[in-house]
Amino acid sequence: MKRILLIGTGGTIASGMTKDGLTPELSPEQLLHYVPGISALCKVECLSLFNLDSTNIAPPHWIAITRAIRAHYHEYDGFVISHGTDTLAYTAAALSYLVQGAGKPIVLTGAQKPISDDSTDSKMNLIDAFTCACSEELCGVCIVFSGRVILGTRARKTCSKSYAAFSSINYPDLGSLLDHKLLCYIRPEHLERPLFSETLNEKVGLIKMIPGTDHELLEFMLQRKDALILECFGVGGLPSYDDDRLFQVLHEYTRQGKFLVMTTQVQNEGSDFSVYRVGTRLKGNPHILEAYDMTTESALAKIMWILGQTREAEEVNRLFYTPVAHDMLHRG
């Protein structure tokens, strides 16, 4: 029987109702009491790292999860991480860079309703997650939720209340679960030994462009951050307006060694800066990176991971445009 480590981090799945609303309070062991059938699948041991609403999850928590997986990697056949849904896609993306090429399943799951609710989705998601963690077909980081198996670099929360909360962006589902049986469509690759990293540069910001975005906002962020992600319109580009100050600020700070990751607000199909002048004028600057079909979650985690290793532009470009766990399929 396989040995699986359940790592608890909090979230709705572990929450109880208080006078101030839902608050995480259940341990991983308490979660398992609600789903006794898991004991027939595998032998489970538990590790409680923290008990947080996932709104409060930050990069140091990603490092803590990575360290836990690294410390116990050779003791277990797979890992299940119970986590709140609101930042689950960010954590899955981050772990995809911090634990690369794992030959064992690292499965994140959660729920839209607490496990004590009569109408909860927690029990189904937990059983499915453990089914995947025991699988011989899956490996690496993925999210298992509402019967879907989604690659860690491609997940996004697209529904705030519905049970089918997550979608796979610009990439097929890895598989699905029917009556807790895994149907695996894509078998991820893995390395002989996983590559662990425990360093992130947290000085990365994000701006969602709106019509009339003020150049002072970019300047404010770039003064304080080593990299800035810009979610642009359509296939991508930078507005010029009358004074072209956005473009001037961008180039002023890239000359100082700051990095810009340009992506699109449009969920599907990605960016293509070669289409319009507002995009083509950004090309050729080694400090301006185009995310193409990557999710914002993965672009954020990837540039944090890269800048934790190097600030040299050529190496930053090489690492950013080298696909990790199928985070980027198209590059113009």
C-alpha positions in Angstrom: 0.0 0.0 0.0 1.3 3.4 -1.0 2.4 6.0 1.6 1.0 9.5 1.1 1.8 12.6 3.1 -1.1 15.0 3.6 0.2 18.5 4.2 -2.4 20.9 5.7 -2.3 24.6 5.1 -5.8 25.7 6.0 -8.5 27.1 3.6 -12.2 26.7 3.4 -11.9 22.9 3.4 -10.6 23.1 7.0 -12.8 26.0 8.1 -15.5 26.3 10.8 -18.1 29.0 11.2 -17.3 31.7 13.8 -19.0 35.0 14.6 -16.6 36.7 12.1 -17.3 34.2 9.3 -15.4 31.1 8.1 -12.0 30.5 9.7 -9.6 27.6 9.2 -9.4 25.5 12.3 -9.3 21.8 11.4 -6.1 19.8 11.4 -5.2 17.3 8.5 -6.0 14.5 10.9 -9.5 15.9 11.5 -10.1 16.2 7.8 -9.3 12.5 7.4 -11.9 11.6 10.0 -14.6 12.9 7.6 -13.4 10.6 4.7 -12.6 7.2 6.2 -12.6 5.6 2.8 -9.2 7.1 2.1 -7.6 4.5 4.4 -8.5 1.8 1.9 -6.5 3.6 -0.8 -3.2 4.2 1.0 -1.4 4.7 4.2 -1.7 8.4 5.2 0.5 10.5 7.5 -0.2 14.1 8.2 1.8 17.3 8.5 0.2 20.6 9.5 2.3 23.5 8.3 -0.1 26.3 9.0 -3.8 27.0 9.2 -4.5 30.0 7.0 -7.2 31.5 4.9 -5.5 31.3 1.5 -6.0 35.0 1.1 -3.1 35.2 3.6 -0.8 32.9 1.8 2.4 34.6 0.6 5.7 33.5 -1.0 7.3 32.4 2.3 4.5 29.9 2.7 5.4 28.5 -0.8 9.0 28.0 0.4 7.7 26.3 3.6 5.7 23.8 1.5 8.7 23.2 -0.8 10.9 22.5 2.2 8.4 20.1 3.6 8.2 18.2 0.3 12.0 18.1 0.0 12.5 16.9 3.6 10.0 14.0 3.1 10.4 13.3 -0.6 12.0 9.9 -0.2 9.7 8.8 2.5 6.4 8.9 0.6 5.0 7.9 -2.8 3.0 11.1 -3.2 1.8 14.2 -1.6 -1.6 15.9 -1.1 -1.7 19.5 -0.1 -5.0 20.8 1.3 -5.2 24.6 0.6 -7.7 27.4 0.2 -9.0 28.0 -3.3 -8.4 31.8 -3.6 -4.7 31.6 -4.1 -4.4 27.9 -4.9 -3.4 28.6 -8.5 -0.6 30.8 -7.4 0.7 28.2 -5.0 0.5 25.5 -7.7 2.4 27.7 -10.1 5.1 28.5 -7.6 5.6 24.8 -6.6 5.9 24.0 -10.3 9.1 26.1 -10.3 10.3 25.3 -6.8 9.9 21.5 -7.3 10.7 20.7 -10.9 10.6 17.3 -12.6 9.2 15.4 -9.6 8.6 11.8 -10.4 5.9 11.6 -7.7 2.4 13.2 -7.7 2.2 16.5 -5.8 -1.5 17.2 -5.7 -3.2 20.3 -4.4 -6.9 20.4 -3.6 -9.4 22.3 -1.5 -13.1 23.0 -1.5 -15.7 25.7 -1.9 -17.6 24.5 1.2 -16.2 23.4 4.6 -15.9 19.7 5.1 -18.5 19.8 7.9 -21.2 21.1 5.6 -23.9 18.7 4.3 -23.4 20.0 0.8 -19.6 20.1 0.9 -17.4 19.3 -2.1 -14.5 18.6 0.3 -15.0 14.8 0.6 -15.1 14.2 -3.2 -12.1 16.5 -3.8 -10.0 14.8 -1.1 -10.8 11.2 -2.3 -10.0 12.3 -5.8 -6.8 14.0 -4.7 -5.6 10.8 -2.9 -6.6 8.7 -5.9 -4.3 10.8 -8.0 -1.5 10.8 -5.4 -1.5 7.0 -5.6 -1.5 6.9 -9.4 1.3 5.4 -11.4 0.3 7.7 -14.3 0.6 11.1 -12.8 3.6 13.0 -11.5 4.6 16.5 -10.7 2.5 19.4 -9.5 -1.2 19.4 -10.3 -4.6 20.6 -9.0 -7.4 18.1 -8.5 -10.7 19.8 -8.1 -14.3 18.9 -9.1 -13.3 15.8 -11.0 -10.6 17.6 -13.1 -6.8 17.2 -13.0 -5.1 20.4 -14.0 -1.4 21.1 -14.6 0.0 23.3 -11.9 1.3 25.9 -14.3 -2.0 26.2 -16.2 -4.6 26.5 -13.4 -6.8 29.5 -12.6 -9.7 30.0 -10.4 -12.5 31.1 -12.7 -15.6 30.7 -10.5 -15.9 32.2 -7.1 -18.7 30.0 -5.7 -19.4 27.1 -8.1 -17.9 23.7 -7.3 -16.2 23.6 -10.7 -14.0 26.5 -9.6 -10.8 25.9 -11.6 -10.0 25.9 -15.3 -7.0 24.9 -17.3 -5.8 27.9 -19.4 -4.4 27.3 -22.8 -3.7 23.7 -22.1 -5.8 20.5 -21.9 -6.7 18.8 -18.6 -4.3 16.1 -17.6 -7.2 13.9 -16.7 -10.5 13.5 -15.1 -12.1 11.4 -12.3 -15.3 9.5 -12.6 -16.6 7.7 -9.5 -13.2 8.3 -8.0 -11.5 6.5 -10.9 -8.7 8.4 -12.7 -8.8 8.7 -16.5 -5.4 10.0 -17.4 -5.2 11.8 -20.8 -1.7 13.2 -20.6 1.3 11.7 -18.7 3.6 14.4 -17.5 7.4 14.0 -18.0 9.7 13.9 -15.0 13.4 13.9 -14.2 15.4 11.2 -12.6 15.7 13.4 -9.6 13.6 16.5 -8.9 15.2 19.9 -8.9 14.4 21.8 -5.7 14.8 25.5 -5.2 14.1 27.5 -2.1 14.8 31.1 -3.3 12.3 33.6 -4.6 12.6 37.3 -5.2 9.4 38.8 -3.8 10.0 42.2 -5.2 7.6 41.6 -8.1 4.5 43.7 -8.7 1.5 43.5 -11.0 -0.5 46.2 -12.7 -3.7 45.6 -14.7 -3.8 48.2 -17.4 -7.0 50.3 -17.7 -7.8 53.0 -20.3 -5.9 56.1 -19.2 -3.4 54.3 -16.9 -1.2 57.1 -15.4 2.6 56.8 -16.0 3.1 57.7 -12.4 1.6 54.4 -11.3 4.3 52.5 -13.3 7.0 54.8 -12.0 5.8 54.3 -8.4 5.9 50.5 -8.8 9.2 50.3 -10.7 10.9 52.4 -8.0 10.0 49.7 -5.5 10.1 46.5 -7.5 12.8 44.5 -9.4 10.2 43.3 -11.9 6.7 44.4 -12.9 4.1 42.4 -14.7 1.8 44.4 -16.9 -1.6 42.9 -17.9 -2.2 44.6 -21.2 -5.2 44.7 -23.5 -6.0 42.2 -26.2 -2.9 40.6 -27.9 -0.8 43.2 -26.0 0.9 46.5 -26.3 1.6 49.7 -24.4 -0.6 52.8 -24.9 1.1 55.9 -26.0 -1.6 58.5 -25.3 -0.5 62.1 -26.1 2.8 62.3 -24.1 4.1 58.7 -24.5 5.2 58.9 -20.9 4.3 55.2 -20.2 6.9 54.2 -22.8 9.5 56.6 -21.5 9.1 55.4 -17.9 9.3 51.8 -19.0 12.6 52.3 -20.9 14.0 54.5 -18.1 13.6 51.8 -15.6 14.7 48.9 -17.8 17.9 50.8 -18.4 18.3 50.7 -14.6 18.1 46.9 -14.7 14.4 46.5 -13.9 12.4 43.8 -15.8 8.9 44.0 -17.3 6.8 40.9 -18.0 4.1 41.8 -20.5 1.0 39.7 -20.7 -2.7 40.1 -21.6 -5.8 40.4 -19.5 -7.6 38.1 -22.0 -7.8 34.7 -20.4 -7.4 32.5 -23.5 -5.0 32.3 -26.4 -2.3 34.6 -25.1 -0.4 37.7 -26.3 1.3 38.5 -29.6 3.2 41.7 -29.6 4.1 41.4 -33.3 0.5 42.3 -34.4 0.3 46.1 -33.6 2.7 48.9 -33.4 1.8 49.4 -29.7 3.4 45.9 -29.2 6.2 45.8 -31.8 7.9 48.9 -30.4 8.5 46.9 -27.1 10.5 44.2 -28.9 14.2 44.1 -28.8 14.6 45.2 -25.2 16.2 42.3 -23.2 14.5 43.6 -20.0 11.0 43.3 -21.5 9.7 39.8 -21.6 6.5 38.6 -23.3 4.5 35.9 -21.5 2.7 34.7 -24.6 0.3 31.9 -23.5 1.4 31.7 -19.9 -1.0 32.5 -17.1 -0.4 35.5 -15.0 0.0 33.2 -12.0 2.8 31.3 -13.7 4.4 34.4 -15.1 4.5 35.9 -11.6 5.9 32.8 -10.0 8.4 32.2 -12.7 10.0 35.7 -12.6 10.2 35.5 -8.8 12.0 32.2 -9.2 14.3 33.5 -11.9 15.2 36.7 -10.1 16.0 34.7 -7.0 18.9 33.2 -9.1 20.1 36.0 -11.4 19.6 39.6 -12.6 21.7 39.1 -15.7 19.5 39.9 -18.7 20.7 37.2 -21.0 20.2 34.5 -18.4 16.8 35.9 -17.3 15.7 35.7 -20.9 17.0 32.1 -21.3 15.3 30.9 -18.2 12.0 32.8 -18.8 11.7 31.4 -22.4 12.7 27.8 -21.4 9.4 26.0 -20.8 8.9 24.5 -17.3 6.1 22.0 -16.9 4.5 23.2 -20.1 4.0 26.7 -18.8 4.6 28.1 -22.3 3.7 26.4 -25.6 3.8 29.3 -28.0 6.6 31.8 -28.5 6.4 34.2 -31.4 
